[in-house]
Amino acid sequence: MSQFNQALADKAPLLGTFIKTPHPHNTEVLSQLGFNTLCLDAEHAPFGRADLDRCILAARANQQHVIVRIANDHHDTVLNALDLGADGIVVPHVKTPKQLEKVIANSYYGHNGRGYAGSTRMASYTTSTIDKNLEHNKNNTTVIAQIEDLDALDYLDDICQVEGLHCLFIGRMDLTVALGETNPNAPIVIETVEKIVATANKYGVTTGMFIANLDELEQWIEQQVSLFLLGSDHTFMLAGARSLQARFEQAKNR
């Protein structure tokens, strides 16, 4: 089992961030900082296959664990991300155990599973043997299911019992909208998120989430939430630019 997957299984606190810019420089720069993972957001940002290829290469060049939040749960989408060398996938809008079982099957080689090719980056471009590729796929692939729809709550117990799931990632903003709210701190939203965490804990399943307010970190860590994907390259640019502007105004007005 990879160090990342083992840390997930141990429910160790892990920090990652989203990459929203489909250019390898942003991934390369952030790969210098020692995040537990970087998540290329191919669901909400304009990542094409060539963009994913270059950004995954930039991450791997720096021994950076990298996952892709894929645009959908289709077989070719899963195959694309993993063949390019991503360490795992975040699957949006997982609603049923059957859907998740299919995604997990498509993430691994085998009967009715992931299509095999030895010429990919993941397979070291034909320089690795079939048995080593199968072993790598089995031990190092991370599958994270994003729970963000009310439909999923009806199947939550069954989803948590799907073999091969490494983490439930809670899509709090989508849940907020689905619940008819505009405030992610609305009581019904917090209650729903806590229910998901508690159900996952009951089955020993690891959870993760994005939070905008970092003052919440301690409370979620106490509830055994493990994977935090916080901020993005966009937010870092904006925060740095705002800090620079504020400092300049301070100097100018002395």
C-alpha positions in Angstrom: 0.0 0.0 0.0 1.3 3.5 -0.8 2.3 5.8 1.9 -0.6 8.1 1.0 -3.2 5.3 1.1 -1.8 4.0 4.3 -2.1 7.5 5.8 -5.7 7.6 4.6 -6.4 4.3 6.2 -4.8 5.5 9.4 -7.0 8.6 9.3 -3.9 10.8 9.6 -4.4 14.5 9.0 -3.4 15.1 5.4 -3.2 18.5 3.6 -3.6 19.0 -0.1 -4.8 21.8 -2.4 -6.6 22.2 -5.7 -4.9 23.2 -8.9 -7.2 25.2 -11.1 -4.8 26.5 -13.7 -4.2 24.0 -16.6 -0.5 24.9 -16.9 2.4 22.8 -15.5 4.2 25.8 -13.9 1.6 26.1 -11.2 1.8 22.4 -10.4 5.5 22.5 -10.5 5.8 25.5 -8.1 3.4 24.0 -5.6 5.1 20.7 -5.8 8.1 22.3 -4.0 6.2 22.8 -0.8 5.6 19.3 0.5 1.8 19.0 0.3 0.5 15.5 0.9 -1.3 15.7 -2.4 -2.2 18.1 -5.2 -5.6 17.8 -6.8 -5.9 18.8 -10.5 -9.5 20.0 -10.8 -10.6 18.7 -14.1 -14.3 18.9 -13.1 -14.5 22.7 -12.7 -11.3 24.0 -14.4 -10.5 23.8 -18.2 -8.1 20.8 -18.1 -7.9 18.9 -21.4 -6.0 15.6 -21.8 -2.8 17.4 -22.8 -3.1 19.7 -19.8 -3.5 16.8 -17.4 -0.5 15.1 -19.1 1.8 18.1 -18.5 0.6 18.8 -15.0 0.9 15.2 -13.9 4.4 15.1 -15.4 5.3 18.3 -13.4 4.1 16.7 -10.2 5.8 13.4 -10.7 9.1 15.1 -11.6 9.1 16.5 -8.0 7.9 13.2 -6.4 4.6 14.9 -5.6 1.5 12.7 -5.0 -1.1 13.9 -7.4 -4.8 13.1 -7.9 -7.3 14.3 -10.4 -10.9 15.3 -9.7 -12.3 13.9 -12.9 -15.2 15.5 -14.8 -17.4 12.4 -14.7 -17.4 8.7 -13.8 -17.0 7.3 -17.4 -14.6 4.5 -18.0 -12.5 6.5 -20.5 -12.2 9.5 -18.1 -11.0 7.2 -15.3 -8.6 5.4 -17.7 -7.2 8.7 -19.0 -6.3 10.1 -15.6 -4.6 6.9 -14.4 -2.8 6.1 -17.6 -1.3 9.6 -17.5 0.3 8.7 -14.2 -2.1 10.2 -11.6 -1.9 8.5 -8.3 -5.7 8.5 -7.9 -9.0 10.1 -8.7 -11.7 12.1 -7.0 -15.1 11.1 -8.4 -17.7 13.8 -8.3 -21.4 13.1 -7.6 -21.3 9.6 -6.4 -24.9 8.7 -5.5 -25.2 4.9 -5.3 -23.0 1.9 -4.3 -23.5 0.4 -7.8 -22.1 3.5 -9.4 -19.1 3.5 -7.1 -18.5 -0.2 -7.6 -18.3 0.4 -11.4 -15.8 3.3 -11.0 -13.6 1.2 -8.7 -13.7 -1.7 -11.2 -12.6 0.7 -13.9 -9.7 1.9 -11.8 -8.1 -1.5 -11.6 -6.9 -4.1 -14.1 -8.8 -7.3 -14.4 -11.9 -8.8 -15.9 -14.3 -6.1 -17.0 -12.0 -3.5 -15.4 -9.4 -1.0 -16.5 -8.0 -1.5 -20.0 -4.4 -2.5 -19.9 -1.7 -0.7 -21.9 2.1 -1.0 -21.2 3.0 2.1 -23.2 1.7 4.7 -20.7 3.5 6.9 -18.2 1.9 4.8 -15.4 3.6 1.7 -17.0 6.9 3.5 -17.5 6.4 3.5 -21.3 6.9 -0.3 -21.8 10.0 -0.5 -19.5 8.1 -2.1 -16.7 6.7 -5.6 -16.7 3.1 -6.6 -16.6 3.3 -8.1 -13.1 4.9 -4.9 -11.7 2.3 -2.7 -13.4 -0.5 -4.9 -11.9 1.1 -4.7 -8.5 1.5 -0.9 -8.8 -2.0 -0.4 -9.8 -3.3 -2.6 -7.0 -1.2 -1.0 -4.2 -1.0 2.6 -5.2 -4.2 3.7 -6.8 -6.4 6.0 -4.7 -10.2 6.2 -5.2 -12.0 9.0 -3.5 -15.8 9.3 -3.8 -17.3 12.8 -3.5 -20.6 12.9 -1.6 -22.4 16.1 -2.6 -26.0 15.1 -3.5 -29.0 14.4 -1.3 -29.6 11.2 -3.2 -26.3 9.8 -1.9 -27.5 10.2 1.7 -30.1 7.5 1.2 -27.4 5.0 0.2 -24.6 6.2 2.5 -24.4 3.1 4.6 -24.1 0.9 1.5 -21.6 3.3 -0.1 -19.4 3.1 2.9 -19.3 -0.7 2.6 -18.0 -0.7 -1.0 -14.7 -2.6 -1.2 -11.9 -0.5 -2.6 -13.0 2.9 -1.5 -10.3 4.9 0.2 -12.1 8.0 1.2 -15.4 9.9 1.1 -14.8 13.5 0.2 -17.7 15.8 1.3 -18.8 18.4 -1.2 -20.2 20.9 1.3 -20.9 23.6 -1.2 -23.0 21.4 -3.4 -24.8 20.0 -0.4 -25.5 23.6 0.7 -27.2 24.4 -2.6 -29.0 21.1 -2.7 -30.4 21.8 0.8 -31.8 25.1 -0.4 -29.3 27.1 1.5 -26.7 29.8 0.6 -24.7 29.6 3.8 -22.4 26.6 4.2 -22.6 27.1 7.9 -26.4 26.8 8.0 -27.4 24.4 10.8 -28.9 21.9 8.4 -25.7 21.8 6.3 -23.5 21.3 9.3 -25.9 18.6 10.6 -25.7 16.8 7.2 -21.9 17.0 7.1 -21.7 15.6 10.6 -24.0 12.8 9.7 -21.8 11.8 6.7 -18.7 11.9 8.9 -20.4 9.9 11.7 -21.7 7.2 9.3 -18.2 6.9 7.7 -16.6 6.5 11.1 -19.1 3.8 11.9 -17.8 1.7 9.1 -14.1 2.8 9.5 -14.2 4.8 6.3 -11.9 7.8 6.0 -13.4 11.2 5.2 -12.1 14.4 3.6 -13.5 17.9 2.9 -12.9 21.4 1.7 -13.5 24.2 4.2 -13.3 27.9 3.5 -12.9 28.9 7.2 -9.7 27.4 8.6 -10.9 28.1 12.1 -13.0 24.9 11.7 -9.9 22.7 11.2 -9.6 21.6 14.8 -13.2 20.5 15.1 -13.2 18.4 12.0 -9.8 16.8 12.9 -11.3 15.9 16.3 -14.1 14.1 14.4 -11.5 12.1 12.6 -11.7 13.8 9.2 -8.4 13.1 7.5 -8.0 14.6 4.0 -8.3 18.4 3.7 -8.1 19.8 0.2 -7.9 23.5 1.0 -7.5 26.6 -1.1 -6.1 26.5 -4.7 -3.5 28.1 -6.8 -6.1 30.8 -7.6 -6.7 31.7 -3.9 -2.9 31.8 -3.3 -2.4 34.3 -6.1 -5.3 36.4 -4.9 -4.2 36.3 -1.3 -0.6 37.3 -2.3 -1.8 40.1 -4.5 -4.1 41.5 -1.9 -1.3 41.4 0.7 1.0 43.3 -1.6 -1.7 45.9 -2.3 -2.4 46.4 1.4 1.2 46.7 2.3 1.8 49.3 -0.5 -1.2 51.3 0.7 0.2 51.2 4.2 3.6 52.6 3.0 2.0 55.2 0.8 -0.2 56.6 3.5 2.4 56.9 6.2 
